């Protein structure tokens, strides 16, 4: 795939992975881009163009489908193969988001970004966590699925949900 302002899809994915902890702070993003050989204005133009291309309905998700494997590989390389968050912490965060964003009790209602902020995470980080763990704990048909981890995950999600709702079992 051709690039925008000298930033092809592979370079864009790598830069996005490097920028995961910036919280969309443009100054931090530009600093990372420049250290990696991309001028600030070129980064901003490329980011805008790649975002638009991935959001364009006529693209039918093709660009996003090409982006995510490259992005995930870059994240894994940055982590040296380690988990982005422990299973236990992911399960608690997952439960908090699912209970507080779609609560039975309106008094518990929170936006997802507020739940993430409560734990000190960004949307980008949650995407990384979810991308890493979703197949392992939630997709029995995926080669990375792990039944034992799924059971640990489900137990923590249930316990955390019960604590939030004040349920004693």
C-alpha positions as a Markdown table, in Angstrom:
| # | Residue | x | y | z |
|---|---|---|---|---|
| 1 | Unk | 0.0 | 0.0 | 0.0 |
| 2 | Unk | 1.2 | 3.4 | -0.9 |
| 3 | Unk | 1.8 | 5.9 | 1.9 |
| 4 | Unk | 1.0 | 9.4 | 2.8 |
| 5 | Unk | 3.7 | 12.1 | 3.2 |
| 6 | Unk | 6.4 | 9.4 | 3.1 |
| 7 | Unk | 4.7 | 7.2 | 5.7 |
| 8 | Unk | 3.6 | 3.8 | 4.4 |
| 9 | Unk | 1.3 | 1.5 | 6.3 |
| 10 | Unk | 4.1 | -0.4 | 8.0 |
| 11 | Unk | 5.8 | 2.8 | 9.2 |
| 12 | Unk | 2.4 | 4.1 | 10.3 |
| 13 | Unk | 1.7 | 1.0 | 12.3 |
| 14 | Unk | 5.1 | 1.0 | 13.9 |
| 15 | Unk | 4.8 | 4.7 | 14.9 |
| 16 | Unk | 1.3 | 4.1 | 16.3 |
| 17 | Unk | 2.6 | 1.3 | 18.4 |
| 18 | Unk | 5.4 | 3.5 | 19.7 |
| 19 | Unk | 2.9 | 6.2 | 20.5 |
| 20 | Unk | 0.5 | 4.1 | 22.5 |
| 21 | Unk | 1.3 | 5.8 | 25.8 |
| 22 | Unk | 1.1 | 9.4 | 24.5 |
| 23 | Unk | -2.6 | 9.8 | 25.1 |
| 24 | Unk | -2.9 | 11.5 | 21.7 |
| 25 | Unk | -0.7 | 14.3 | 22.8 |
| 26 | Unk | 0.5 | 15.8 | 19.5 |
| 27 | Unk | 3.7 | 17.1 | 20.9 |
| 28 | Unk | 4.7 | 13.7 | 22.2 |
| 29 | Unk | 3.6 | 12.1 | 18.9 |
| 30 | Unk | 5.7 | 14.5 | 16.9 |
| 31 | Unk | 8.7 | 13.9 | 19.1 |
| 32 | Unk | 8.4 | 10.1 | 18.5 |
| 33 | Unk | 7.9 | 10.5 | 14.8 |
| 34 | Unk | 10.9 | 12.8 | 14.5 |
| 35 | Unk | 13.2 | 10.4 | 16.4 |
| 36 | Unk | 12.0 | 7.7 | 13.9 |
| 37 | Unk | 12.8 | 9.8 | 10.8 |
| 38 | Unk | 9.4 | 11.4 | 10.1 |
| 39 | Unk | 9.1 | 15.2 | 10.3 |
| 40 | Unk | 6.3 | 16.5 | 12.5 |
| 41 | Unk | 4.1 | 18.0 | 9.8 |
| 42 | Unk | 4.5 | 14.8 | 7.7 |
| 43 | Unk | 3.4 | 12.7 | 10.7 |
| 44 | Unk | 0.3 | 14.8 | 11.3 |
| 45 | Unk | -0.7 | 14.7 | 7.6 |
| 46 | Unk | 0.0 | 11.0 | 7.4 |
| 47 | Unk | -2.0 | 10.3 | 10.6 |
| 48 | Unk | -4.9 | 12.3 | 9.3 |
| 49 | Unk | -4.8 | 10.6 | 5.9 |
| 50 | Unk | -4.5 | 7.0 | 7.2 |
| 51 | Unk | -7.3 | 7.6 | 9.8 |
| 52 | Unk | -9.5 | 8.9 | 7.0 |
| 53 | Unk | -8.6 | 5.9 | 4.7 |
| 54 | Unk | -9.4 | 3.4 | 7.5 |
| 55 | Unk | -12.7 | 5.2 | 8.2 |
| 56 | Unk | -13.8 | 5.5 | 4.6 |
| 57 | Unk | -16.7 | 3.1 | 4.0 |
| 58 | Unk | -15.7 | 2.6 | 0.4 |
| 59 | Unk | -12.4 | 1.0 | 1.6 |
| 60 | Unk | -14.6 | -1.7 | 3.3 |
| 61 | Unk | -12.1 | -2.2 | 6.1 |
| 62 | Unk | -9.3 | -3.4 | 3.8 |
| 63 | Unk | -6.8 | -0.9 | 5.1 |
| 64 | Unk | -7.7 | -1.6 | 8.7 |
| 65 | Unk | -7.4 | -5.3 | 8.1 |
| 66 | Unk | -3.9 | -4.8 | 6.7 |
| 67 | Unk | -2.9 | -2.4 | 9.5 |
| 68 | Unk | -3.8 | -4.5 | 12.6 |
| 69 | Unk | -1.5 | -7.4 | 12.1 |
| 70 | Unk | 1.4 | -5.1 | 11.5 |
| 71 | Unk | 0.4 | -3.0 | 14.5 |
| 72 | Unk | 0.0 | -6.0 | 16.7 |
| 73 | Unk | 3.4 | -7.4 | 15.7 |
| 74 | Unk | 5.1 | -4.0 | 16.4 |
| 75 | Unk | 3.4 | -4.0 | 19.9 |
| 76 | Unk | 4.6 | -7.5 | 20.6 |
| 77 | Unk | 8.2 | -6.6 | 19.5 |
| 78 | Unk | 8.1 | -3.6 | 21.8 |
| 79 | Unk | 7.0 | -5.8 | 24.7 |
| 80 | Unk | 9.6 | -8.5 | 23.9 |
| 81 | Unk | 6.8 | -11.0 | 23.8 |
| 82 | Unk | 5.5 | -10.1 | 27.3 |
| 83 | Unk | 1.8 | -9.6 | 28.2 |
| 84 | Unk | 0.7 | -5.9 | 27.9 |
| 85 | Unk | -1.2 | -6.4 | 31.2 |
| 86 | Unk | -1.6 | -9.4 | 33.5 |
| 87 | Unk | -4.6 | -11.6 | 33.0 |
| 88 | Unk | -5.9 | -10.8 | 36.5 |
| 89 | Unk | -5.7 | -7.0 | 35.9 |
| 90 | Unk | -7.2 | -7.3 | 32.4 |
| 91 | Unk | -10.1 | -9.4 | 33.8 |
| 92 | Unk | -10.8 | -6.7 | 36.5 |
| 93 | Unk | -10.6 | -3.9 | 34.0 |
| 94 | Unk | -12.8 | -5.8 | 31.6 |
| 95 | Unk | -15.4 | -6.4 | 34.3 |
| 96 | Unk | -15.3 | -2.7 | 35.4 |
| 97 | Unk | -15.9 | -1.5 | 31.9 |
| 98 | Unk | -18.7 | -4.0 | 31.2 |
| 99 | Unk | -20.5 | -3.3 | 34.4 |
| 100 | Unk | -20.0 | 0.4 | 34.6 |
| 101 | Unk | -20.6 | 1.2 | 30.9 |
| 102 | Unk | -23.7 | -0.9 | 30.6 |
| 103 | Unk | -25.0 | -1.1 | 34.2 |
| 104 | Unk | -28.2 | -2.5 | 35.5 |
| 105 | Unk | -28.0 | 0.3 | 38.1 |
| 106 | Unk | -27.9 | 3.8 | 36.6 |
| 107 | Unk | -26.0 | 5.0 | 39.6 |
| 108 | Unk | -23.0 | 3.0 | 38.4 |
| 109 | Unk | -23.1 | 4.4 | 34.8 |
| 110 | Unk | -19.7 | 5.7 | 33.6 |
| 111 | Unk | -18.3 | 6.3 | 30.1 |
| 112 | Unk | -15.6 | 3.8 | 29.1 |
| 113 | Unk | -13.0 | 6.6 | 29.0 |
| 114 | Unk | -13.8 | 7.4 | 32.6 |
| 115 | Unk | -13.4 | 3.8 | 33.7 |
| 116 | Unk | -10.1 | 3.6 | 31.9 |
| 117 | Unk | -8.9 | 6.9 | 33.4 |
| 118 | Unk | -9.8 | 5.6 | 36.9 |
| 119 | Unk | -7.2 | 2.9 | 36.3 |
| 120 | Unk | -4.7 | 5.1 | 34.5 |
| 121 | Unk | -5.2 | 3.7 | 31.0 |
| 122 | Unk | -6.0 | 5.2 | 27.6 |
| 123 | Unk | -8.3 | 3.8 | 24.9 |
| 124 | Unk | -5.2 | 2.8 | 22.9 |
| 125 | Unk | -3.8 | 0.8 | 25.8 |
| 126 | Unk | -7.2 | -0.9 | 26.3 |
| 127 | Unk | -7.3 | -1.8 | 22.6 |
| 128 | Unk | -3.8 | -3.4 | 23.0 |
| 129 | Unk | -4.9 | -5.3 | 26.1 |
| 130 | Unk | -8.1 | -6.5 | 24.5 |
| 131 | Unk | -6.4 | -7.4 | 21.2 |
| 132 | Unk | -3.9 | -9.5 | 23.2 |
| 133 | Unk | -6.2 | -11.3 | 25.5 |
| 134 | Unk | -9.5 | -11.6 | 23.5 |
| 135 | Unk | -8.5 | -14.7 | 21.6 |
| 136 | Unk | -6.8 | -16.3 | 24.6 |
| 137 | Unk | -9.7 | -16.1 | 27.0 |
| 138 | Unk | -12.7 | -15.6 | 24.7 |
| 139 | Unk | -12.5 | -17.5 | 21.4 |
| 140 | Unk | -12.6 | -21.2 | 21.9 |
| 141 | Unk | -12.1 | -21.6 | 18.1 |
| 142 | Unk | -8.9 | -19.6 | 18.0 |
| 143 | Unk | -5.5 | -21.4 | 18.1 |
| 144 | Unk | -4.3 | -19.2 | 21.0 |
| 145 | Unk | -7.4 | -20.0 | 23.2 |
| 146 | Unk | -6.4 | -21.3 | 26.6 |
| 147 | Unk | -9.2 | -23.0 | 28.6 |
| 148 | Unk | -7.4 | -22.7 | 31.9 |
| 149 | Unk | -6.8 | -18.9 | 31.4 |
| 150 | Unk | -10.4 | -18.6 | 30.2 |
| 151 | Unk | -11.7 | -20.1 | 33.5 |
| 152 | Unk | -9.4 | -17.8 | 35.6 |
| 153 | Unk | -10.6 | -14.8 | 33.5 |
| 154 | Unk | -14.3 | -15.8 | 33.9 |
| 155 | Unk | -13.9 | -16.2 | 37.7 |
| 156 | Unk | -12.3 | -12.8 | 38.2 |
| 157 | Unk | -14.9 | -11.1 | 36.0 |
| 158 | Unk | -17.7 | -12.7 | 38.0 |
| 159 | Unk | -16.0 | -11.8 | 41.4 |
| 160 | Unk | -15.3 | -8.2 | 40.3 |
| 161 | Unk | -18.9 | -7.8 | 38.9 |
| 162 | Unk | -20.3 | -9.2 | 42.2 |
| 163 | Unk | -18.2 | -6.7 | 44.2 |
| 164 | Unk | -19.4 | -3.8 | 42.1 |
| 165 | Unk | -23.0 | -4.8 | 42.5 |
| 166 | Unk | -22.6 | -5.7 | 46.2 |
| 167 | Unk | -23.5 | -9.4 | 45.6 |
| 168 | Unk | -22.3 | -12.0 | 48.1 |
| 169 | Unk | -22.2 | -15.6 | 46.8 |
